[in-house]
Amino acid sequence: MYDRPLTIEQVLTQLKEQPRAIAALTAGLPKVRLHRAPSRGEWSVNDVLAHLRSCSDMWGRYIALIIAEDRPTYRAMNPTTWIKSTNYPELEFARSLGAFAEQRAELLALLRPLPKAAWSRSATVTGAGRPRERTVLEYARWLANHERSHVKHIARIVSG
């Protein structure tokens, strides 16, 4: 699901549109509805947003590192581990969505001017089994596809 083939232009479009889609889906909803899980053991809309921010933090950081350095090696951190060091799940939804949109604008400002060849820049990633090579495009595509599935998740929550 997260490796669904997307062109660079499709990746950029999805990354641009997904924060807007979340804003549109949640516009006018009461705060309590955004923070309440539909049922026990499920995520609230705010929990989904916190998860998306955590993933964007980690994968966006890796993208920036790959662009800035020549073939870096780094140890990957799972976003579910990273989120524990943040206050994202406790933040008020509108504030968190604003920070997510701001972070996304920064990532897009980094990605948009890249020449096509730079999307193939890579890093060696350790920490999850054998070392793997990951490119800017792989991380950006992964982020876009991952968020797409969670935008659908948010749509299901708010429609239920």
N, C-alpha and C positions, 0 to 999 in steps of 0.2 A: 504494500500500500504506500509506504513512504518513498519507494524508489520508482514510482510511476514516472515514465519518461515525460519530461517537460523541456521545452527549449529555454534558452536563456531569457528570451522575451516573456515567455509564459511564467517563468519563475518570478521575474521582476513584477509582472502584473499581479500575480497572486499575492506576493509579499506586500505590495502596495494596497491591495483591496481588502485583505483579510481584517485588519484592524477596523476599517470602515464598516465591513459586514457585521462585525461584533457590535459596533456602536449602533448600527441600524436595528439589529435584532433585539437589543436591550433598551432602546430609547423608551423613556417613559415608564419603565418597570419600577415598582417600588423597591427600595433598598432591601427590605426583608426578603423579597422574592429572589433577588440576586444572590443573597447569602444563604438561602435555605436550600438544602439538597432535596430533590424530588422525593426520595425515600432513603431509608437507612442504608448506609454503605455506598451511596452514590455521591457524585460530586455536585456541588452547587455551580451556578454560572461563575461565581467568584473563584471557586476552586479550579475550574477549567482555565480561567484567565491567569491565575497564579501559576499553574502548570505551563501554560504557553509562554509566560514571561521567563520562567526558569529555563525552558528549552531555548528560547531566543537569546537569553544571556549566554548560555554555554556555547551553542552552535554559532552564534554571532561572534563570540570571542575567538572561536577557532578559525572562522573565516578571516577575521582581521589579522590573526597571527600568520595564517598562510599567505596572505597578501603582503604583509610587512616583512616577512623573513623568507630566506631561500631554503626551501625544503626543511622546515622545522620538525622536530620530534617533540611530542608532548604526551602526557598521560591524560586520557579522557576522564571526565567526571560525569557520572550519571546525573541528569537534571533533577531526578527525585532525591538525590543526595544534596545537590546544590540548594534546592528550595528550602531545606531545613536551616540554612544559614541566612535566609531572608525573612522579611515580614510580609511577603506577598499575600499569603492566605488571610491575614488579618486586616489588610488595607481596605479602605472604602473603595467600592467598585469603580466609581467615576475617576477617582485619583489614579487608581492602578491602570485603568484603560488609557488614561492620558499619558502615563509614563510608558506604557507599551507602545502607543502610537509615536511618541517622541523617539524611543529607542529604534523603532522601525524606520523612521525617517533618517536616522543616523546610519543604519545599515544600508538603506537604499542609496544614500549619498556616497557610501563606500563602493557599492556594487555597480551602480549605473555607469560610471565613467570607465570601467574596466574594459580593455580591449579583449576580444574573444579569446585570445591565447592565455590571458591571465586567469580565466575561469578554469583552466587546466592545471594551475599551480597546485602543488600537493604538499602534504605533510605525512609523516609517519606517526600513527596514533597507537599508543600502548595502553595497557591497563584493562583490556577486555578480551582476554585470550591472546592469540598471536598478534604481533604488530600488523597493522593494516595501513595501506596508503589511502588517503582521503583527499579529494580535491575541493576547491571552492564551489564548483558546480554541484558536487555531490551533497555538500552540507546545505547549500542554498535550496536545492531541490528537495532534500529531506525536510528542511524547515517548512517550505511551502506546502508540501503534501501532508505533513503532520498537522499543520495548522488547519488545512482544508478539512481534515477529518474532524477536528475539534470545533470548527465553525458549525459543521453539521450537528455535532453533539450539542452545542449551545442552542441551535434551532430546535432540536427535539425537546430540550429542557424547557425552553420558554413557550413552546406550543402545547406542552402537556399540562 
